[in-house]
Amino acid sequence: MTENNLFMENPDKRKIAFIVNPISGTQEKTHILKCVHERIDRDIYVPEIIHTDYAGQAVELAARLSAEGYFAVVAVGGDGTINEVARSLVGTRTALGIIPCGSGNGLARHLQLPMEAKRAVEVINEGVTGFMDYGKINDTPFFCTCGIGFDAFVSLKFSESGRRGPLTYLEKALVEILKYRPETYEVETDGSTSRYQAFLIACGNASQYGNNAYITPQATVTDGLLDVTILEPFTVLDVPSLAFQLFNKTIDQNSRIKTVRCRSLHIHRAKPGVVHFDGDPVMMGQDIEVDVIQHKLSVILPDKVEKQPLNVLHLLQTGLNDLKQLNETIVGEIAQTNRKLAAKGSKFAAKGNKPAAAVKKPSKKQAKN
């Protein structure tokens, strides 16, 4: 762990810490830290920069900083880093700040925080705070989304891949989507139980997974409610419309989708398996409890939000570019696999075409036996 005090302690200024996850996302962090050094308001803050050395360390650091009376702890990373910092700030007077640089940045995008480091620091300089809800899945905090089923399975594959970025996530999703089999779940909300065969069940405190993929498009972080999206079995012909609606904020209008809004829910499944919280996979048992806790996290927000119209054409173009890169990757992998298979086939053919003299004959003793 490295620590950098940029300015001398001043009781008239607010203490603020930036916790940096050096391995989150695909961005290099040097330019982000340069923005912090150059643009943080020196008349307001006494900043400190801390780099994490291992998973989970941000939880410990944020807890210590909050206990020491810091005005804010800023997560410099993705949703996983934000989760670690935020879980130690719930119920405290210390605010969560975000400089997004992860693979998806779901919570930052939902809060309409800038994706550029320079503008993110400007928001922090404004120092405007508000309170937001957070959720728990079997007592594990989440701030954006949690889920069970296919999205959790892909999160596990993504974490095992050793590569970051939305293209990797898209690759894992496309490779697995036609092989994954829906499961049967019993879902209890407000005293009533329903049975679903579902591809996935997503619970949103916020509206999206990240990268503007809106799995619970009507969710807000201030209503004290969970938005639940249940995706029932579908065919390959449904995939284009589901993908379009996911990025067009209209997936809740799809005929394959069931939606529920509740304060808590209980999910029972046939066997233990993987779930995800804010994109991080973890194994849990057959019974899953999901709850929302209202207005318990202070967060730094933009003073003014300019609502941008959803540019579907831009999103589609981005998706097409990603698909083009993915196609090149998959074609390359298929070609490499075919070459290996062809080489093995040549070896087997060579063995089968050996002259009779080269074939070892059994000995007289072996022949008798």
N, C-alpha and C positions, 0 to 999 in steps of 0.2 A: 504494500500500500504506500503510495506517495502522497504527500500533502503539500500544498502551496498556499501560503498566506500572501495575498496580493497587497494588502494594506495593513498598517498597524491598527491594533484594536482601538476603537473609538466608541464610547458609550452613547454618543448621539446618533450613531448609525446602526442600521439593522444588520445583524449577522445573517449571512446566506451562504449555503454550501452547494457545490455542484458535484454530484456523484457521477463519475464517468465509468461506464462499462466499455472497456477497450475492444471487446469482441462482438458487441451487438451490431446487427445490421450489416450493411456492406460498405458503409461510409468510413473514410479515414477521419479521425477525430481532431487532427492538428488544427485545421482551419476553424473548427467549432470553438476550440479552446482559445484560439487567437481572437475570435469575435468576443468571447467573454472578457478577455484581458483588455481589449481595446474599447469595448462599447458598454460595459457595465457602468452604471451611474455611480461615480466615486463619491458623490455628495450624499448618497442614500445608503449604500451598502458597504459592508466589510466582507468581501467574498473569500471563499476557501475552495480549492479544487482538490478532490480526492478521487484517486483511481482505485477501482476494486481489483482484487487479485483472484477471487474465486466466487463461484455461484453462492448466493445467499448472504454475502458479506454486506450488500447494500441494506439489508434488513437491520443488521446490527448497527451499522453506521448511522442510519436515519434515526433509530431509537436513541442513540447517544446524543446526536445533535439536537433532537427535539427536547430531550431532558435538559440540555444546556441552554435552552431558550432561543434557539435560532428562529428567525422570522420565517424562513423557507428553506426547504431542501429541494434542489432541482435535480431531476433524473435526466441524465444525458445518455439516452439509449432508446430501446424499443419498449414494447408493452411489458416484457418480462422484467426489465429494469424498473419501469414505472411501478409494477406490482410490488417488487421488493421494497422500494422506498415508501410507497403509499401505505402499505400494511402497517408500518410503524408510526404513521402520522394520523391514522384515524382516531378521532376523539381527542386530539391535541390541538393546541393553538398554532402549531407550526404548519405552514401551507406547503402544498406540493407544487413545484414548478416543473415544467417539461421543456426540454429541448429535444425534439424528436429526431432520432437517427437510426431507427430500427428497420426491420424488414417490412412491417405493415403499418405501424403507428396508428392503430385503431382508435385509441382514446384521444390522442392529440387531434386527429382528424374530426372526431365527433365533436370535440370542444371548439373546433375551428381555430386551432392554434396554427401559427405559421410553420411551414415545413422548412423554411430557410433559417439558418442559425442567426443571422443578423437581425431579422425581424422577431425571432423568438426571444432574443435578448431584450429587444425594445419592449416587448410585452412584459417581461420581468421587471424592467425599469419602471413601467407604469404602476406596478404593484397592486393591481386591482384583484381582489379575492372574492370568491363565493363558495358556497357549500354544495357538495354533491353527494349522491348516494353511493353505496358500494354493496356488493353481493358476497355471499358465502356459499361454497359448495362443500358440504360435509366439513364445515368450519374452516375451510381454506378460503381466504379472501380473494375476490376478483373485482375488477373495476370496469372492465369493458364487456367481455362475454365469457361464458363457459359453455361446455357442450359435451355431449355423449354421442357415440356413433361414429359416422364417417369423418367428421371434422376432427374429432379427437384422434382417430386412427391416423389421419394424414399428418397431424401435429407430431405424432410419435415418429412417423417415417421421416418427417422433415428434421426433427431433432437428431435422428440417427445418421443423417446424410453427411454431416460435417460441412455442408455448404449453406450459406445464407442467401437471402434475397427472394423477391416475389417469383422469379422465374423458377427457382428450385421448388418452391411451394406448388406452383402451377404444374410443374413436371410430375411431382409426386401425386397430385390430385388426379391428373389425367391418366397416369399409369394404373392407379388403383381403382378408379371410379367404376369401371366395368367388371371388376373382380369382387368388389365388396358386396356382401350379402346383408340385407336389412335384418334387424332383430325385432323381437316383440317386447314392448315396454308397457307397464302399467303406470299411468300418470295420475296422481291424486292432487287436486287443487280445490280449495274451499270446501272440503268434505265430500266431493264427488270424484269417483275414479273412472277413468276411461282407458281402454286398451288400444294400443296402436302397434301396427307393424311399421317401423320407421327406419329410414335411411340415416337420419340424424335428428337429435333434439338439441336446439340451441337456445340458451337463456341469455337475454341481453339486458344488461344495465345500461349500456350504450348501444348504438345502432349498428355497428359494423365490426367485422373481423379486422379490417385494415385494408389499405389500398383501395378504399371506397367500395368495398364489397359489403353491401348492406343486408346482413342476414336478419336483423330485426329492425326494419327501417323506421318504425314508429316509436322506438324507444327513446326516452329521455333520462338524464341522470339526476333529475330533481323531483320525480313524481312518486317516489316510494313504491314503484311497481317493477316487476320483471316482465319483459316481453318475451314470450316463448314461441319459437318457430319449430314446427314438427313437419319434417319432409317425409312424406309417405313414398312407397316404392314407385319408381318411374322407369321408363324405357329410354333407350339411347336417342329416340326421336324427341324426347322432352328436354334433352340437355341444352340445345341452343337457346330455347326460350327461358329456361331456368337461369342460364348464365347471363343472358341479356337483362333479365329482371333483377338479378342479384346486383348488378352495377347500375341499374336504372332506378333503384329504390322502390321497386314494385313487386318484389318476390312474394310478398304477402297476398298478392292478387292471383297467384298461380293456383290452379285447381288441385295440384299435388300437395299444397301447403295447408296446414291447420295452424291457427294462431290462438294463443291464450295470453291473457294479461292477469297477473296475480301477485300477491305479496310473497308467497312461498309455494313450493311444490315438492312432492315426493315422487321419485322415480324408482320403480322396481324392475330389475332385469333378471334373466335366467342365470347369469353367471357373472363373476367379477370381470373387470376389464379396464381399459384405459378411458379416462376423461381428460378434458383440458380446461385450464383456467388461464385466460388472457394468452392463449396460444401455447402454454407450457403443458406437456402431457404428464399425467401421473396415474398410477394404478389405484383403483378404488373397488369396493365391494359391490354386492348386488343391489344395495339400497343407497340411493342418492338423495340428500336433502339440499334444496337450494332456497336461500332466503335473501331478502334485500333489507339493508339497514339504511334508514333515511337521514340525509343531511349530516353526515358524520366526518366528512373529509373536506378540509379547506383547500382550495386549489386556486392558483393564479390564472386568471382568464384575460382574454383581450378586452380592452376598454370599449372598443367599438368593433363590431363584426360586420363586414360588408358581405352580404349574402350573394354568392355567385350562382348564376343559373347552372344547372347540371349539364355539362357538355358531354352528351352521350357519344357524339361522333369522336371527340377526343379520346374518351375512354375506350371506345371500340378500336380506334387506331392504335392506341397503346397495347390493347389486348392482341391485336393482329401482329404487331411487331414482336411481342413476347412469344406468340404462337409460331411465328416464323423462325425465331431463334430456337424455340423448343423443337420444332420440326427438324431443323438442321442437326440438333443434338441427337434426337431419336434416330434419324436416318443414319448418322455416323455410328451410333451404337449398334444398330441392326446390321450395318455393313461389316463392322468388326466381328459381330457374332457369327455372321455368315462365313466370313473368312476362316474363323476358328473351326466351324463345323465342316467346311470344305477341306481344311487341312486334316482333320480327324478322319473324314471320309476317304481321303487319299491314302492315309496310313492303313486303314482297314482294307482298302482295295489292294494295296501292295501286298499285305499279308495273305489275302485270299488268292493272289495270282503267283505265289511262290512256286517254282518248279518242284516236281515230285521228289527229286533227289535231295532237295533242301528240307523236306519234311522228315522229322525224326521218327524212325520206325520203332515200335516196341521191341524189347529184347525177347528172346525165346522164353525166358523165365516168366516175363510179364504176360506173354501170349498164353502160356499154360494156365496162368492164374485167371 
